[in-house]
Amino acid sequence: MVSEEQLDAFRISGETVRVVRDEIEANDVLGIVVAWDESSVVIRKPSRRVVKLSRSYRYIPASEERHSGV
């Protein structure tokens, strides 16, 4: 699970994150961290749509290379 400190750093920097949900790269979500609670994270996608995702997914900077495996 992603830590509070990591989420806060992503939110403050405004850096685009990649949410890796499974092995298929097309299912990744790209966007910026807007808010979070104990179980979920709110991400604003480039299309300005907002999605609520589980904190159990992997959250990595979009600039980093995607590694397979969840």
PyMOL Python script that loads the backbone (N, CA, C, O; Angstrom):
from pymol import cmd

cmd.read_pdbstr("""\
ATOM      1  N   MET A   1       0.849  -1.180   0.000  1.00  0.00           N
ATOM      2  CA  MET A   1       0.000   0.000   0.000  1.00  0.00           C
ATOM      3  C   MET A   1       0.895   1.244   0.000  1.00  0.00           C
ATOM      4  O   MET A   1       1.933   1.276   0.661  1.00  0.00           O
ATOM      5  N   VAL A   2       0.483   2.242  -0.736  1.00  0.00           N
ATOM      6  CA  VAL A   2       1.235   3.487  -0.841  1.00  0.00           C
ATOM      7  C   VAL A   2       1.111   4.269   0.475  1.00  0.00           C
ATOM      8  O   VAL A   2       0.041   4.306   1.083  1.00  0.00           O
ATOM      9  N   SER A   3       2.201   4.884   0.901  1.00  0.00           N
ATOM     10  CA  SER A   3       2.217   5.581   2.195  1.00  0.00           C
ATOM     11  C   SER A   3       1.648   6.999   2.085  1.00  0.00           C
ATOM     12  O   SER A   3       1.545   7.571   1.000  1.00  0.00           O
ATOM     13  N   GLU A   4       1.286   7.535   3.244  1.00  0.00           N
ATOM     14  CA  GLU A   4       0.788   8.915   3.323  1.00  0.00           C
ATOM     15  C   GLU A   4       1.840   9.895   2.804  1.00  0.00           C
ATOM     16  O   GLU A   4       1.516  10.850   2.099  1.00  0.00           O
ATOM     17  N   GLU A   5       3.106   9.647   3.161  1.00  0.00           N
ATOM     18  CA  GLU A   5       4.196  10.542   2.761  1.00  0.00           C
ATOM     19  C   GLU A   5       4.374  10.560   1.243  1.00  0.00           C
ATOM     20  O   GLU A   5       4.586  11.620   0.653  1.00  0.00           O
ATOM     21  N   GLN A   6       4.288   9.384   0.611  1.00  0.00           N
ATOM     22  CA  GLN A   6       4.416   9.313  -0.846  1.00  0.00           C
ATOM     23  C   GLN A   6       3.268  10.056  -1.522  1.00  0.00           C
ATOM     24  O   GLN A   6       3.486  10.820  -2.462  1.00  0.00           O
ATOM     25  N   LEU A   7       2.054   9.831  -1.047  1.00  0.00           N
ATOM     26  CA  LEU A   7       0.894  10.502  -1.639  1.00  0.00           C
ATOM     27  C   LEU A   7       0.997  12.013  -1.466  1.00  0.00           C
ATOM     28  O   LEU A   7       0.697  12.765  -2.393  1.00  0.00           O
ATOM     29  N   ASP A   8       1.417  12.459  -0.290  1.00  0.00           N
ATOM     30  CA  ASP A   8       1.548  13.890  -0.040  1.00  0.00           C
ATOM     31  C   ASP A   8       2.613  14.501  -0.949  1.00  0.00           C
ATOM     32  O   ASP A   8       2.431  15.605  -1.462  1.00  0.00           O
ATOM     33  N   ALA A   9       3.719  13.789  -1.151  1.00  0.00           N
ATOM     34  CA  ALA A   9       4.776  14.285  -2.041  1.00  0.00           C
ATOM     35  C   ALA A   9       4.266  14.395  -3.478  1.00  0.00           C
ATOM     36  O   ALA A   9       4.559  15.374  -4.164  1.00  0.00           O
ATOM     37  N   PHE A  10       3.506  13.400  -3.939  1.00  0.00           N
ATOM     38  CA  PHE A  10       2.924  13.450  -5.288  1.00  0.00           C
ATOM     39  C   PHE A  10       1.957  14.627  -5.412  1.00  0.00           C
ATOM     40  O   PHE A  10       1.965  15.333  -6.421  1.00  0.00           O
ATOM     41  N   ARG A  11       1.120  14.841  -4.384  1.00  0.00           N
ATOM     42  CA  ARG A  11       0.130  15.921  -4.429  1.00  0.00           C
ATOM     43  C   ARG A  11       0.804  17.286  -4.447  1.00  0.00           C
ATOM     44  O   ARG A  11       0.429  18.151  -5.239  1.00  0.00           O
ATOM     45  N   ILE A  12       1.787  17.486  -3.592  1.00  0.00           N
ATOM     46  CA  ILE A  12       2.459  18.784  -3.501  1.00  0.00           C
ATOM     47  C   ILE A  12       3.227  19.107  -4.775  1.00  0.00           C
ATOM     48  O   ILE A  12       3.201  20.244  -5.246  1.00  0.00           O
ATOM     49  N   SER A  13       3.911  18.114  -5.336  1.00  0.00           N
ATOM     50  CA  SER A  13       4.715  18.351  -6.542  1.00  0.00           C
ATOM     51  C   SER A  13       3.851  18.499  -7.792  1.00  0.00           C
ATOM     52  O   SER A  13       4.273  19.123  -8.766  1.00  0.00           O
ATOM     53  N   GLY A  14       2.650  17.931  -7.773  1.00  0.00           N
ATOM     54  CA  GLY A  14       1.799  17.971  -8.960  1.00  0.00           C
ATOM     55  C   GLY A  14       2.289  17.041 -10.059  1.00  0.00           C
ATOM     56  O   GLY A  14       1.857  17.136 -11.208  1.00  0.00           O
ATOM     57  N   GLU A  15       3.195  16.141  -9.692  1.00  0.00           N
ATOM     58  CA  GLU A  15       3.782  15.201 -10.654  1.00  0.00           C
ATOM     59  C   GLU A  15       2.741  14.179 -11.120  1.00  0.00           C
ATOM     60  O   GLU A  15       1.929  13.696 -10.331  1.00  0.00           O
ATOM     61  N   THR A  16       2.781  13.863 -12.405  1.00  0.00           N
ATOM     62  CA  THR A  16       1.891  12.839 -12.945  1.00  0.00           C
ATOM     63  C   THR A  16       2.341  11.475 -12.444  1.00  0.00           C
ATOM     64  O   THR A  16       3.526  11.142 -12.489  1.00  0.00           O
ATOM     65  N   VAL A  17       1.376  10.687 -11.963  1.00  0.00           N
ATOM     66  CA  VAL A  17       1.673   9.346 -11.473  1.00  0.00           C
ATOM     67  C   VAL A  17       1.045   8.305 -12.388  1.00  0.00           C
ATOM     68  O   VAL A  17       0.077   8.574 -13.099  1.00  0.00           O
ATOM     69  N   ARG A  18       1.617   7.119 -12.351  1.00  0.00           N
ATOM     70  CA  ARG A  18       1.075   5.964 -13.071  1.00  0.00           C
ATOM     71  C   ARG A  18       0.555   4.998 -12.013  1.00  0.00           C
ATOM     72  O   ARG A  18       1.286   4.617 -11.098  1.00  0.00           O
ATOM     73  N   VAL A  19      -0.713   4.601 -12.143  1.00  0.00           N
ATOM     74  CA  VAL A  19      -1.297   3.629 -11.231  1.00  0.00           C
ATOM     75  C   VAL A  19      -1.326   2.296 -11.966  1.00  0.00           C
ATOM     76  O   VAL A  19      -2.067   2.120 -12.933  1.00  0.00           O
ATOM     77  N   VAL A  20      -0.505   1.360 -11.492  1.00  0.00           N
ATOM     78  CA  VAL A  20      -0.403   0.043 -12.126  1.00  0.00           C
ATOM     79  C   VAL A  20      -1.406  -0.875 -11.436  1.00  0.00           C
ATOM     80  O   VAL A  20      -1.245  -1.234 -10.270  1.00  0.00           O
ATOM     81  N   ARG A  21      -2.451  -1.248 -12.187  1.00  0.00           N
ATOM     82  CA  ARG A  21      -3.515  -2.060 -11.599  1.00  0.00           C
ATOM     83  C   ARG A  21      -3.357  -3.549 -11.870  1.00  0.00           C
ATOM     84  O   ARG A  21      -3.807  -4.376 -11.076  1.00  0.00           O
ATOM     85  N   ASP A  22      -2.721  -3.898 -12.987  1.00  0.00           N
ATOM     86  CA  ASP A  22      -2.507  -5.306 -13.324  1.00  0.00           C
ATOM     87  C   ASP A  22      -1.379  -5.411 -14.336  1.00  0.00           C
ATOM     88  O   ASP A  22      -0.660  -4.438 -14.563  1.00  0.00           O
ATOM     89  N   GLU A  23      -1.215  -6.566 -14.943  1.00  0.00           N
ATOM     90  CA  GLU A  23      -0.122  -6.817 -15.884  1.00  0.00           C
ATOM     91  C   GLU A  23      -0.278  -6.073 -17.206  1.00  0.00           C
ATOM     92  O   GLU A  23       0.708  -5.887 -17.919  1.00  0.00           O
ATOM     93  N   ILE A  24      -1.488  -5.645 -17.548  1.00  0.00           N
ATOM     94  CA  ILE A  24      -1.763  -5.033 -18.846  1.00  0.00           C
ATOM     95  C   ILE A  24      -1.530  -3.524 -18.767  1.00  0.00           C
ATOM     96  O   ILE A  24      -2.207  -2.819 -18.018  1.00  0.00           O
ATOM     97  N   GLU A  25      -0.564  -3.042 -19.549  1.00  0.00           N
ATOM     98  CA  GLU A  25      -0.193  -1.624 -19.496  1.00  0.00           C
ATOM     99  C   GLU A  25      -1.349  -0.708 -19.903  1.00  0.00           C
ATOM    100  O   GLU A  25      -1.447   0.415 -19.408  1.00  0.00           O
ATOM    101  N   ALA A  26      -2.218  -1.170 -20.793  1.00  0.00           N
ATOM    102  CA  ALA A  26      -3.359  -0.366 -21.239  1.00  0.00           C
ATOM    103  C   ALA A  26      -4.332  -0.073 -20.095  1.00  0.00           C
ATOM    104  O   ALA A  26      -5.130   0.860 -20.192  1.00  0.00           O
ATOM    105  N   ASN A  27      -4.277  -0.849 -19.027  1.00  0.00           N
ATOM    106  CA  ASN A  27      -5.164  -0.635 -17.881  1.00  0.00           C
ATOM    107  C   ASN A  27      -4.592   0.333 -16.849  1.00  0.00           C
ATOM    108  O   ASN A  27      -5.247   0.626 -15.848  1.00  0.00           O
ATOM    109  N   ASP A  28      -3.381   0.831 -17.081  1.00  0.00           N
ATOM    110  CA  ASP A  28      -2.787   1.805 -16.162  1.00  0.00           C
ATOM    111  C   ASP A  28      -3.575   3.110 -16.205  1.00  0.00           C
ATOM    112  O   ASP A  28      -4.160   3.461 -17.229  1.00  0.00           O
ATOM    113  N   VAL A  29      -3.583   3.816 -15.092  1.00  0.00           N
ATOM    114  CA  VAL A  29      -4.229   5.122 -15.011  1.00  0.00           C
ATOM    115  C   VAL A  29      -3.135   6.164 -14.804  1.00  0.00           C
ATOM    116  O   VAL A  29      -2.303   6.028 -13.907  1.00  0.00           O
ATOM    117  N   LEU A  30      -3.139   7.209 -15.641  1.00  0.00           N
ATOM    118  CA  LEU A  30      -2.194   8.314 -15.499  1.00  0.00           C
ATOM    119  C   LEU A  30      -2.951   9.545 -15.033  1.00  0.00           C
ATOM    120  O   LEU A  30      -4.042   9.830 -15.525  1.00  0.00           O
ATOM    121  N   GLY A  31      -2.378  10.275 -14.087  1.00  0.00           N
ATOM    122  CA  GLY A  31      -3.013  11.489 -13.604  1.00  0.00           C
ATOM    123  C   GLY A  31      -2.281  12.035 -12.396  1.00  0.00           C
ATOM    124  O   GLY A  31      -1.203  11.560 -12.037  1.00  0.00           O
ATOM    125  N   ILE A  32      -2.884  13.045 -11.768  1.00  0.00           N
ATOM    126  CA  ILE A  32      -2.273  13.649 -10.585  1.00  0.00           C
ATOM    127  C   ILE A  32      -3.098  13.302  -9.344  1.00  0.00           C
ATOM    128  O   ILE A  32      -4.319  13.157  -9.410  1.00  0.00           O
ATOM    129  N   VAL A  33      -2.410  13.175  -8.225  1.00  0.00           N
ATOM    130  CA  VAL A  33      -3.068  12.849  -6.961  1.00  0.00           C
ATOM    131  C   VAL A  33      -3.802  14.092  -6.463  1.00  0.00           C
ATOM    132  O   VAL A  33      -3.221  15.172  -6.358  1.00  0.00           O
ATOM    133  N   VAL A  34      -5.087  13.920  -6.159  1.00  0.00           N
ATOM    134  CA  VAL A  34      -5.906  15.028  -5.677  1.00  0.00           C
ATOM    135  C   VAL A  34      -6.188  14.881  -4.181  1.00  0.00           C
ATOM    136  O   VAL A  34      -6.058  15.841  -3.422  1.00  0.00           O
ATOM    137  N   ALA A  35      -6.573  13.681  -3.764  1.00  0.00           N
ATOM    138  CA  ALA A  35      -6.932  13.445  -2.363  1.00  0.00           C
ATOM    139  C   ALA A  35      -6.848  11.950  -2.076  1.00  0.00           C
ATOM    140  O   ALA A  35      -6.720  11.136  -2.990  1.00  0.00           O
ATOM    141  N   TRP A  36      -6.924  11.601  -0.784  1.00  0.00           N
ATOM    142  CA  TRP A  36      -6.909  10.192  -0.403  1.00  0.00           C
ATOM    143  C   TRP A  36      -7.481  10.033   0.988  1.00  0.00           C
ATOM    144  O   TRP A  36      -7.577  10.990   1.756  1.00  0.00           O
ATOM    145  N   ASP A  37      -7.864   8.792   1.300  1.00  0.00           N
ATOM    146  CA  ASP A  37      -8.271   8.433   2.655  1.00  0.00           C
ATOM    147  C   ASP A  37      -7.621   7.091   2.995  1.00  0.00           C
ATOM    148  O   ASP A  37      -6.657   6.697   2.340  1.00  0.00           O
ATOM    149  N   GLU A  38      -8.122   6.394   3.991  1.00  0.00           N
ATOM    150  CA  GLU A  38      -7.487   5.156   4.443  1.00  0.00           C
ATOM    151  C   GLU A  38      -7.469   4.066   3.380  1.00  0.00           C
ATOM    152  O   GLU A  38      -6.553   3.245   3.359  1.00  0.00           O
ATOM    153  N   SER A  39      -8.470   4.043   2.492  1.00  0.00           N
ATOM    154  CA  SER A  39      -8.591   2.925   1.554  1.00  0.00           C
ATOM    155  C   SER A  39      -8.529   3.307   0.083  1.00  0.00           C
ATOM    156  O   SER A  39      -8.419   2.421  -0.765  1.00  0.00           O
ATOM    157  N   SER A  40      -8.597   4.594  -0.252  1.00  0.00           N
ATOM    158  CA  SER A  40      -8.662   4.974  -1.662  1.00  0.00           C
ATOM    159  C   SER A  40      -7.902   6.264  -1.953  1.00  0.00           C
ATOM    160  O   SER A  40      -7.568   7.035  -1.054  1.00  0.00           O
ATOM    161  N   VAL A  41      -7.639   6.471  -3.256  1.00  0.00           N
ATOM    162  CA  VAL A  41      -6.932   7.659  -3.739  1.00  0.00           C
ATOM    163  C   VAL A  41      -7.744   8.244  -4.884  1.00  0.00           C
ATOM    164  O   VAL A  41      -8.244   7.503  -5.731  1.00  0.00           O
ATOM    165  N   VAL A  42      -7.881   9.567  -4.920  1.00  0.00           N
ATOM    166  CA  VAL A  42      -8.575  10.245  -6.014  1.00  0.00           C
ATOM    167  C   VAL A  42      -7.519  10.790  -6.974  1.00  0.00           C
ATOM    168  O   VAL A  42      -6.626  11.536  -6.574  1.00  0.00           O
ATOM    169  N   ILE A  43      -7.638  10.404  -8.250  1.00  0.00           N
ATOM    170  CA  ILE A  43      -6.700  10.799  -9.299  1.00  0.00           C
ATOM    171  C   ILE A  43      -7.448  11.620 -10.341  1.00  0.00           C
ATOM    172  O   ILE A  43      -8.536  11.238 -10.772  1.00  0.00           O
ATOM    173  N   ARG A  44      -6.858  12.766 -10.754  1.00  0.00           N
ATOM    174  CA  ARG A  44      -7.434  13.557 -11.850  1.00  0.00           C
ATOM    175  C   ARG A  44      -6.662  13.212 -13.114  1.00  0.00           C
ATOM    176  O   ARG A  44      -5.458  13.449 -13.208  1.00  0.00           O
ATOM    177  N   LYS A  45      -7.380  12.646 -14.090  1.00  0.00           N
ATOM    178  CA  LYS A  45      -6.770  12.239 -15.354  1.00  0.00           C
ATOM    179  C   LYS A  45      -6.574  13.462 -16.250  1.00  0.00           C
ATOM    180  O   LYS A  45      -7.169  14.509 -15.997  1.00  0.00           O
ATOM    181  N   PRO A  46      -5.739  13.344 -17.306  1.00  0.00           N
ATOM    182  CA  PRO A  46      -5.530  14.473 -18.228  1.00  0.00           C
ATOM    183  C   PRO A  46      -6.830  14.979 -18.859  1.00  0.00           C
ATOM    184  O   PRO A  46      -6.923  16.150 -19.226  1.00  0.00           O
ATOM    185  N   SER A  47      -7.827  14.109 -18.988  1.00  0.00           N
ATOM    186  CA  SER A  47      -9.121  14.508 -19.547  1.00  0.00           C
ATOM    187  C   SER A  47      -9.965  15.278 -18.531  1.00  0.00           C
ATOM    188  O   SER A  47     -11.104  15.647 -18.819  1.00  0.00           O
ATOM    189  N   ARG A  48      -9.407  15.520 -17.341  1.00  0.00           N
ATOM    190  CA  ARG A  48     -10.047  16.200 -16.211  1.00  0.00           C
ATOM    191  C   ARG A  48     -11.102  15.351 -15.506  1.00  0.00           C
ATOM    192  O   ARG A  48     -11.755  15.818 -14.572  1.00  0.00           O
ATOM    193  N   ARG A  49     -11.268  14.118 -15.946  1.00  0.00           N
ATOM    194  CA  ARG A  49     -12.153  13.205 -15.223  1.00  0.00           C
ATOM    195  C   ARG A  49     -11.444  12.768 -13.947  1.00  0.00           C
ATOM    196  O   ARG A  49     -10.218  12.665 -13.908  1.00  0.00           O
ATOM    197  N   VAL A  50     -12.223  12.515 -12.917  1.00  0.00           N
ATOM    198  CA  VAL A  50     -11.673  12.119 -11.627  1.00  0.00           C
ATOM    199  C   VAL A  50     -12.058  10.663 -11.369  1.00  0.00           C
ATOM    200  O   VAL A  50     -13.212  10.275 -11.555  1.00  0.00           O
ATOM    201  N   VAL A  51     -11.082   9.865 -10.939  1.00  0.00           N
ATOM    202  CA  VAL A  51     -11.343   8.462 -10.624  1.00  0.00           C
ATOM    203  C   VAL A  51     -10.880   8.167  -9.205  1.00  0.00           C
ATOM    204  O   VAL A  51      -9.899   8.735  -8.725  1.00  0.00           O
ATOM    205  N   LYS A  52     -11.597   7.272  -8.547  1.00  0.00           N
ATOM    206  CA  LYS A  52     -11.265   6.864  -7.184  1.00  0.00           C
ATOM    207  C   LYS A  52     -10.729   5.435  -7.260  1.00  0.00           C
ATOM    208  O   LYS A  52     -11.434   4.524  -7.695  1.00  0.00           O
ATOM    209  N   LEU A  53      -9.481   5.246  -6.836  1.00  0.00           N
ATOM    210  CA  LEU A  53      -8.807   3.957  -6.948  1.00  0.00           C
ATOM    211  C   LEU A  53      -8.352   3.460  -5.582  1.00  0.00           C
ATOM    212  O   LEU A  53      -8.162   4.246  -4.654  1.00  0.00           O
ATOM    213  N   SER A  54      -8.182   2.169  -5.473  1.00  0.00           N
ATOM    214  CA  SER A  54      -7.724   1.555  -4.228  1.00  0.00           C
ATOM    215  C   SER A  54      -6.273   1.927  -3.931  1.00  0.00           C
ATOM    216  O   SER A  54      -5.466   2.083  -4.847  1.00  0.00           O
ATOM    217  N   ARG A  55      -5.952   2.068  -2.663  1.00  0.00           N
ATOM    218  CA  ARG A  55      -4.562   2.343  -2.265  1.00  0.00           C
ATOM    219  C   ARG A  55      -3.680   1.113  -2.386  1.00  0.00           C
ATOM    220  O   ARG A  55      -2.460   1.215  -2.253  1.00  0.00           O
ATOM    221  N   SER A  56      -4.272  -0.044  -2.636  1.00  0.00           N
ATOM    222  CA  SER A  56      -3.481  -1.272  -2.748  1.00  0.00           C
ATOM    223  C   SER A  56      -2.745  -1.378  -4.081  1.00  0.00           C
ATOM    224  O   SER A  56      -1.842  -2.203  -4.213  1.00  0.00           O
ATOM    225  N   TYR A  57      -3.111  -0.558  -5.078  1.00  0.00           N
ATOM    226  CA  TYR A  57      -2.402  -0.560  -6.358  1.00  0.00           C
ATOM    227  C   TYR A  57      -1.027   0.077  -6.189  1.00  0.00           C
ATOM    228  O   TYR A  57      -0.747   0.725  -5.180  1.00  0.00           O
ATOM    229  N   ARG A  58      -0.159  -0.121  -7.210  1.00  0.00           N
ATOM    230  CA  ARG A  58       1.175   0.504  -7.194  1.00  0.00           C
ATOM    231  C   ARG A  58       1.082   1.904  -7.775  1.00  0.00           C
ATOM    232  O   ARG A  58       0.512   2.088  -8.851  1.00  0.00           O
ATOM    233  N   TYR A  59       1.632   2.893  -7.084  1.00  0.00           N
ATOM    234  CA  TYR A  59       1.670   4.287  -7.529  1.00  0.00           C
ATOM    235  C   TYR A  59       3.123   4.650  -7.770  1.00  0.00           C
ATOM    236  O   TYR A  59       3.929   4.676  -6.840  1.00  0.00           O
ATOM    237  N   ILE A  60       3.457   4.934  -9.038  1.00  0.00           N
ATOM    238  CA  ILE A  60       4.833   5.289  -9.387  1.00  0.00           C
ATOM    239  C   ILE A  60       4.809   6.557 -10.233  1.00  0.00           C
ATOM    240  O   ILE A  60       3.806   6.835 -10.890  1.00  0.00           O
ATOM    241  N   PRO A  61       5.898   7.333 -10.232  1.00  0.00           N
ATOM    242  CA  PRO A  61       5.945   8.507 -11.112  1.00  0.00           C
ATOM    243  C   PRO A  61       5.809   8.063 -12.570  1.00  0.00           C
ATOM    244  O   PRO A  61       6.382   7.047 -12.965  1.00  0.00           O
ATOM    245  N   ALA A  62       5.062   8.812 -13.362  1.00  0.00           N
ATOM    246  CA  ALA A  62       4.851   8.457 -14.767  1.00  0.00           C
ATOM    247  C   ALA A  62       6.153   8.503 -15.550  1.00  0.00           C
ATOM    248  O   ALA A  62       6.276   7.851 -16.587  1.00  0.00           O
ATOM    249  N   SER A  63       7.131   9.269 -15.063  1.00  0.00           N
ATOM    250  CA  SER A  63       8.416   9.381 -15.751  1.00  0.00           C
ATOM    251  C   SER A  63       9.268   8.119 -15.596  1.00  0.00           C
ATOM    252  O   SER A  63      10.187   7.892 -16.383  1.00  0.00           O
ATOM    253  N   GLU A  64       8.969   7.300 -14.588  1.00  0.00           N
ATOM    254  CA  GLU A  64       9.717   6.056 -14.381  1.00  0.00           C
ATOM    255  C   GLU A  64       9.229   4.983 -15.340  1.00  0.00           C
ATOM    256  O   GLU A  64       8.083   4.995 -15.789  1.00  0.00           O
ATOM    257  N   GLU A  65      10.134   4.050 -15.644  1.00  0.00           N
ATOM    258  CA  GLU A  65       9.770   2.939 -16.517  1.00  0.00           C
ATOM    259  C   GLU A  65       8.832   1.994 -15.774  1.00  0.00           C
ATOM    260  O   GLU A  65       9.002   1.726 -14.585  1.00  0.00           O
ATOM    261  N   ARG A  66       7.841   1.498 -16.505  1.00  0.00           N
ATOM    262  CA  ARG A  66       6.881   0.568 -15.907  1.00  0.00           C
ATOM    263  C   ARG A  66       7.510  -0.817 -15.838  1.00  0.00           C
ATOM    264  O   ARG A  66       8.041  -1.315 -16.831  1.00  0.00           O
ATOM    265  N   HIS A  67       7.450  -1.431 -14.673  1.00  0.00           N
ATOM    266  CA  HIS A  67       7.952  -2.795 -14.502  1.00  0.00           C
ATOM    267  C   HIS A  67       6.755  -3.717 -14.390  1.00  0.00           C
ATOM    268  O   HIS A  67       5.793  -3.402 -13.690  1.00  0.00           O
ATOM    269  N   SER A  68       6.801  -4.849 -15.069  1.00  0.00           N
ATOM    270  CA  SER A  68       5.692  -5.791 -14.977  1.00  0.00           C
ATOM    271  C   SER A  68       5.672  -6.401 -13.583  1.00  0.00           C
ATOM    272  O   SER A  68       6.691  -6.464 -12.896  1.00  0.00           O
ATOM    273  N   GLY A  69       4.512  -6.839 -13.193  1.00  0.00           N
ATOM    274  CA  GLY A  69       4.333  -7.383 -11.845  1.00  0.00           C
ATOM    275  C   GLY A  69       3.646  -6.363 -10.970  1.00  0.00           C
ATOM    276  O   GLY A  69       3.986  -5.180 -10.995  1.00  0.00           O
ATOM    277  N   VAL A  70       2.681  -6.819 -10.196  1.00  0.00           N
ATOM    278  CA  VAL A  70       1.910  -5.896  -9.372  1.00  0.00           C
ATOM    279  C   VAL A  70       2.381  -5.906  -7.960  1.00  0.00           C
ATOM    280  O   VAL A  70       1.839  -5.183  -7.123  1.00  0.00           O
TER     281      VAL A  70
END
""", "prot")
cmd.dss("prot")
cmd.show_as("cartoon", "prot")
cmd.util.cbc("prot")
cmd.orient("prot")
